[in-house]
């Protein structure tokens, strides 16, 4: 298993202060296209990605020869906006110019910039570069959180059989208990193999969070099974040597100003990697407190706890955190002790 997100040194140096790609980092400081949205810059090993809501507007990959190769979904007409397929060393200033013009002009469908997507972007920004240091606020480390496997045999051994199979069994039980309410044949639908956000809460808790839009009632109350299953993956994965790249990722983002973290917090973060605690979390965008989904959420949590697979140890679904998020400077609010009274 692995989690490789940090950039290699050569690519990272291009983004540092004085580097030719530094202006691309600075694009995340201001609101994008005059909207109430900030571009979210994420690292993927040999690639940097610019997110806007649920869509990736631009990816730039560094190849083995040191060239930079921009790409985007066909719908965004990257080449028509003047962005070339390849930029060699010495042409990176051209890439900065072309990419900046493209990001300012590209058109994005509204559905990518509302609800869940907008919430994810805001949390990455608010708890990244706009985070308030020294007061215990969480840190937004990464999004689209996916543990990798060396081959299909390892994936089958560590995810498919011991975790995914059990999680689908829980979904089947719930589906059969009340198919009209929870849905039919839930176990026949794909179980998501990633989570939306990885957060760190000082002094030593990692939050594995799934984000749901306020209108996605079914997604809200069925989330505990996916989020706890994937938290189980991280509990299996989290050996100190396995988390070295996570430390490097946070260090890189901190140096670029994408994460605000003071020296004391950095030391706490480093220490927490030696004995990490992983907690599942559900984040709901501007929740409708009158919705019946909160009662259903409590029922799914109880069912999951009561039928917790024996091989999974203590049912940490009982420790599920629930947060209400909006786009205010206050960030999110912990409603774990309150949501059961809603609806």
N, C-alpha and C positions, 0 to 999 in steps of 0.2 A: 504494500500500500504506500501511497505517496501523496503529497500535496505540494506541488511545485508551482508557485505563483510569482516569486521574486524574480526580478530581471537579472540577466547576467551583467557583470560589471561594465562591460563595454557599452551596452545599451543604456544602462543606468547613468553612466557618465554623460551621455548625450543630453540627458534631461536635467542635470544639475545646474546650479547657478553658473552662468558663463558658457554652458553647453549650447550647441546649435539648435537643440529641440526644446530648450527651456521655454520659449514663447507658447508652446503647446500646453505646458503645465499651467501657465498663467491664464489660459482660456477658461479654466475652471473657477477662477476667482470672481467673475462677473456673471450676471444673469445672462442666459443664452437667448439670443434673438429677441431681447426685450421681454421675454416671458418670465414668469415666476418659477424658473427652472434653472438649475446649475448643471452643467455637464459633469458627468461622473467619470473620472479617469481610473481605470483598473489595470492591473498588471497580470499577464498570463505567460510568464517565462520568457519567450522570445517575442512577445507581442504586447502592445499597449492597446487598450480599447476605450473608446469614448461612448458612454451610455447616455441616452436621454429617455427617461422612463423605462419602458420595457424593451426598447429597441437599441441595438448597437449601431450607431451612426458611422463609426469609422474604426478600423483596426489597422495598425501599422506593425508589420512583422520585420524583424531584422534577420536576414539570412546568414548563412555561414561565411559569406564573403564580405559581410559588413554592409551590404546594400539594404535599403528600406523599401518594403513592398506594401503600399496601402491597399486596402480592400474594403468593400461594403456590400450590402445587399443590392441586388440588381435594381430594385425599385428606387434607389437613391441616386442612380445615374452618376456615379463617381467620376467616370471619364468625361462625361459631358460637362461636368463642373471644372474641368481642367486639371484634375489630379491624375498624374501618370501612374503607370503600373509599377515603375521601378525608379528609385533615386539612389545614385551612387554617392559615396563620400565626396564631399565638395559641392553636392547639389542639395544638401539638406535644408539650406535656407529657402530654396525654391519650394521644397515640400511644406515647410512651415507656412509660407505665403499661400500656396494652393490649398492646403488643408484648412487654413483659417477662413479663406473665402468660401470654401465648400460648406463648412460647418455653419457659417453665417447665413447661407442661402438655402440649404437643403430643406425640403418640406417633409413634415412628419405627420402621419395620421393622428387625429385627436385621441383615438383609443389607446395609443401607446403612452400618452401624456396625461392620463387620468387615473384615479383610483390607486390600485396597487403599484403601478409603475411610478407614478409621481411620488408616492409615499416612499418607495425604495430609494429613489434619487435624493429625496429630502433627508432621509435618515443618514445616508452616506455622507452628505454634505454637513448636516447639523452636528453629527457626532464624529466628523472627520476634521476638516480644516476649521470649522466654526465651533469646535468643541471647547468647553470651558475647562481649563486645566485646574487641577488641585482641589476639586470639589466632588470627586467620586463619580462623575458622569461616565457612562459607557463610551467605548471607543469602537467606531465602525471600522473593522479590519478589512473585510472583503465581501463581495456579493457573488451570487451564483456559486455557492459553496459545494464543490464536488471533490470527493476523495478519488484518486486514481488507483488503478490496479495494474500490476506488472503484466498480467495476462488474464485470459478468460478463466483459467483454472483457479487463480487466486480470487478473482471476483466471485466465482461460484462457491468457493470454500468460505469466504469471509462475509459475503453479502447475500447472494441469492438464496442459499440453503438455510443458513442459521437465522437470518434477519428478514429478508424480503418474504420468504415463505411464511414465516410466523405472522408478519404484519398483514399479509393477504388473508391469512386465516382469521385474524381479528376482524377484518373488513367483511369477510363472508358471514361470520357470526352476527354482526350488527345488521347486515343486509337481510338475513333470514329472519331476524327478530322482528323487524318492521320494514319491509321493502317499500311500502308506500311513503313512509316518513324519511328513511335514510337513503333509499335508492336500491334498485335491483342489481344483483350480480356485481357488487362493488369490487369483488376480488378478481373479476375478469378485466378490470381496467388497469392500465399501467400505474404502478406506484412510483411517484416521483423519485428520482435518484439524486436529487440535489436539494439544497435549501437556499433561501433567498439571501440571508445575511449571516455573517459571522461577526459577533461583537465580543468585546472584552469588558467586563465590569470589575473595576478595582475592588479589592486587591488581588483577587485570584479566580474569578468565575468567567468562563466562556459561555456566551449565549448563542445557541444555534437556533436562528429565528426564521419562521415562515411568515410572510407578509400577505395579508388578504385585504381586498377592497371592501368597503362597507356594504356593497350590494351583493357580495358573494356569500350569502348565508350558508349554503351547503359547504363551501370551501372552508368557512370559519369553523363550523362544528365538527367537520371530519378531519381537520388539520392535526389533532393530537397523535393520530396513528402514524402519519408520515414523519412528523417532526421528532417523535420519540424513537422511531425506527432508525432515523438517520443519526440521532444523537448516540444511539447504540454503536453505530459504525465508528464514530469519533472516540468513544470510550475504548473500543478495541484497538484503534489506531494510535492513540495518544501515548506513545513512549517518547521520552525526551529527545532521542535522536531523530524521531519522526517529525518533530515540531521545529527543527532547526530552520527550515525554510520559512516557516511562519514568523519566526523571530526576525529573519532577514527581510521579509516583506514589510513588516511594521517599521523596521529601522529605515528602510528606503522611503516609505511614505512619510515618515516623520521628518527625514532630512529634506524632502521636497516641500514640506508644509502641507501635505495632504491629510496628515493626522497631527492634531495638536496634543502634545503629551510632554509634561515636564520631566526633569531628570529623575525625581523620586518615583513618578509613575512608571517610567521606563524600567527602573530597577525592580519595581513590583511586578511588572509584566514579565521580565526575564525570569524572576523567581517562580512565577506561577506556571511557567512552562515545565518545571521539574515535576510538579504534582498537580496537573490541571484538573479543574472541576468543570464538567460540561452539563449545562442545564438547557432543556428545551424551552422555546419561547414562541408565542403566537402574538403577532403585531397586527392590529386591525386599524385601518385608516378611518378616522372620524366615525367611530362605531355608532350605530343606531341602537340606543339603549332600550327602545320599545320592541325590538325584534324578538321573536321566539327562539332565534338561533342560540341564545345564551343558555336557555334551558337544555336544548339539544347538546350544546357543548359540554355542559356538566354531565349529561348522561353518557356521552362518548368517553369522557375522561374516566368516569366510574367503571364503565364496561371494560375499558382497556386495563385499568388497574386490577379489576376482579379476575380478568382472564390473562394476566401478564404471563408470558411464556416463562417456564421454569428456568430455562437456561440463561435468561436475561438478568438474573439477580433481583435486587430491590426494584420495585416498580417506580422508576423515576418519572413516570407520567404524573405521579402525585406532586412532583415539584415543578410542573409546567407553569411558566410565567405567562401572564396575559397583559399586553400593553395596548393602550389607546394612543394613536399617533395622529397628529395634525401638523400643519405646516407653520406653526407658530415657533417663535424662538424658544419657547419652553420645552420643545422636544416632545418626548413621549411621556405617558403617565402609567404607572403600574396599577392595573385594575384587577389583579389576581384575586384579591379579597372582596371585590365589589361585584364582579360580573354576574355572580349567581343570584343576585337580587334584581337583576334587570329582566326585562321582558314582561 
